[in-house]
Amino acid sequence: MTDPIIKFDNVVKRFGELTVLDKLNFEVNRGEKVSIIGPSGSGKSTVLRILMTLESINGGVVTVAGEPLWHERGPDGSLVPASEAHLRKMRAQLGMVFQQFNLFPHMTVLRNITEAPTKVLGLSKKDAKDRAEELLELVGLADQAQKYPHQLSGGQQQRVGIARALAMRPNVLLFDEPTSALDPELVGEVLNVIGKLAEEHDLTILLVTHEMRFAREISDRVCFFDQGRIREEGAPEDLFTDPNEERTREFLKAVLS
Ligand SMILES: Nc1ncnc2c1ncn2[C@@H]1O[C@H](COP(=O)(O)OP(=O)(O)OP(=O)(O)O)[C@@H](O)[C@H]1O
């Protein structure tokens, strides 16, 4: 058994008086596809935002690929708060697909995908373009490279968002409710792309979703979050059909009915 690629060890996150993560312990193994489900406000997105270094933590340790994310080892081996350089290095291992796509509106689809690989990874324009074209093929948008985001449907924009995240070759791909801003008829095309990625690529995927059927289809493991902790986790076929906890049962009943 190799070490987990993501580990939350007693992580505490507070916003003022509100404790959002309450000594959270959570692990994801390499290559694993994990979905996080749970009621609104239970801290699901906060977990992803902490991993992307968009939110700091108030206690505990987060480890990514064996290295502390929000800390560095000081001269005596103890953990000290991470420097900006350390955060930048660690962040490069993770890619995130946002609810609201977050594409650059003034750049073409192609440029949206090549921008970070050239600027951050130092790829040549040619290599970045080749990589982008390959990824556009993967998400079914090879013919849309020269369009601007506003010329695309929401589903197409989100597929560009996925290609853009993949262009950085992350070890872990995070999805924050990737279909919740989409019209219902556009949800399927985005889920198909994510499903294909999950099936055909040896990528670690951590997905926050309200799409229970999809979570069930693609996940190796589903975690039910409640009040900043994992209330229950397990294989989708167990958690969705025969949960152990009454709270999980209530939640599933409410969202599935
Ligand atoms: N920047 C912030 N400042 C203050 N409170 C915040 C901030 N970000 C999140 N919160 C609060 O933290 C709690 C957890 O938020 P989070 O977005 O992680 O929940 P969630 O489980 O993803 O919910 P949803 O399913 O509605 O997206 C919520 O009560 C939210 O209002």
PDBQT file of the ligand as one rigid body, heavy atoms in Angstrom, charges set to zero:
ROOT
HETATM    1  N1  LIG A 301     -14.847  33.036   2.709  1.00  0.00    +0.000 N 
HETATM    2  C1  LIG A 301     -15.783  32.686   3.612  1.00  0.00    +0.000 A 
HETATM    3  N2  LIG A 301     -16.108  33.499   4.634  1.00  0.00    +0.000 NA
HETATM    4  C2  LIG A 301     -17.042  33.178   5.548  1.00  0.00    +0.000 A 
HETATM    5  N3  LIG A 301     -17.714  32.006   5.531  1.00  0.00    +0.000 NA
HETATM    6  C3  LIG A 301     -17.450  31.152   4.545  1.00  0.00    +0.000 A 
HETATM    7  C4  LIG A 301     -16.483  31.447   3.538  1.00  0.00    +0.000 A 
HETATM    8  N4  LIG A 301     -16.419  30.379   2.665  1.00  0.00    +0.000 NA
HETATM    9  C5  LIG A 301     -17.325  29.489   3.127  1.00  0.00    +0.000 A 
HETATM   10  N5  LIG A 301     -17.945  29.934   4.246  1.00  0.00    +0.000 N 
HETATM   11  C6  LIG A 301     -18.959  29.214   5.031  1.00  0.00    +0.000 C 
HETATM   12  O1  LIG A 301     -18.421  27.948   5.370  1.00  0.00    +0.000 OA
HETATM   13  C7  LIG A 301     -19.428  26.942   5.319  1.00  0.00    +0.000 C 
HETATM   14  C8  LIG A 301     -18.967  25.811   4.416  1.00  0.00    +0.000 C 
HETATM   15  O2  LIG A 301     -18.888  26.271   3.094  1.00  0.00    +0.000 OA
HETATM   16  P1  LIG A 301     -18.611  25.301   1.859  1.00  0.00    +0.000 P 
HETATM   17  O3  LIG A 301     -18.694  26.153   0.634  1.00  0.00    +0.000 OA
HETATM   18  O4  LIG A 301     -17.386  24.517   2.088  1.00  0.00    +0.000 OA
HETATM   19  O5  LIG A 301     -19.873  24.342   1.964  1.00  0.00    +0.000 OA
HETATM   20  P2  LIG A 301     -20.375  23.255   0.939  1.00  0.00    +0.000 P 
HETATM   21  O6  LIG A 301     -20.579  21.993   1.704  1.00  0.00    +0.000 OA
HETATM   22  O7  LIG A 301     -19.490  23.180  -0.252  1.00  0.00    +0.000 OA
HETATM   23  O8  LIG A 301     -21.804  23.857   0.547  1.00  0.00    +0.000 OA
HETATM   24  P3  LIG A 301     -22.579  23.921  -0.874  1.00  0.00    +0.000 P 
HETATM   25  O9  LIG A 301     -23.029  22.517  -1.138  1.00  0.00    +0.000 OA
HETATM   26  O10 LIG A 301     -23.735  24.836  -0.574  1.00  0.00    +0.000 OA
HETATM   27  O11 LIG A 301     -21.646  24.473  -1.884  1.00  0.00    +0.000 OA
HETATM   28  C9  LIG A 301     -20.700  27.634   4.869  1.00  0.00    +0.000 C 
HETATM   29  O12 LIG A 301     -21.475  27.910   6.013  1.00  0.00    +0.000 OA
HETATM   30  C10 LIG A 301     -20.214  28.907   4.223  1.00  0.00    +0.000 C 
HETATM   31  O13 LIG A 301     -21.156  29.936   4.356  1.00  0.00    +0.000 OA
ENDROOT
TORSDOF 0
